[in-house]
Amino acid sequence: MRRSAIVRLARIGVLFFGPIEAGQALAQPPPAAADCAAPNSGLPAELAAWTDGIDRVASASANGLAQARLTPGVTVHLTLRPGKDVTFPRVPEKAPAPESRGGLVTLSIPRPGTYRIALSTAAWIDVVKDGQFQSPIAHAHGSACTTIRKMVDFALTPGDYLIQLSGAPDAGMDLLVVPVS
C-alpha cells in the first residue's frame, strides 16, 4: 500500500475513533442487555419509564399523525412502516436504505429545554418544527446493560414537532422522549 493511502486511512481512523495513544485499545461498546444479569436495571432516573410503554403505529404520511402522537416521559413501542411507503414532509437529512423502515410521529413540547430521544435500535431521527430541521446538540449510546441503542438531545422550545424516523433495520422500536434540563 502506498504511503499516501496509509496516511488517508489513518486520518479517517482518527476522525471516527479519535487519536489513539501507543498501546491504547479501542473502546469496546457496552455489553448488550442480553449479556447482563438484569437488563435495564441500571437506567438513569430520567429514563426510568423505558421499561413500560404503550403501543403506537408510526404514520406513513402527514395525514395519519393524529394516531401517532408521543407524550414526553411515556415509552412507545412503535411499529414502523416499510421505508418505501413513507412520505416524509422533509427529505430526511440522511438518505435511508431502500429496505429500511421508518415513519412519522408528532410531539408537543410544553416547556423549553433539552429533550432526549432514546431509541432501541439504530435509526435516523429528524426533528422538524415549522418546516425546519432542529439541530441535535448531543449524541450518545445507551448505558451498559440497557436496551437503549441510541440517544440524541435537542434544545426545543414549546410547540408541536414532527419526528421523522428513517433507516431503521427492524419493523419496530421502543422510543422515549424525556426532558433532561
Summary of the structure (lengths in Angstrom):
residues: 181
radius of gyration: 18.2
end to end distance: 49.8
largest distance: 57.6
contacts: 523
relative contact order: 0.23
helix: 19%
strand: 38%
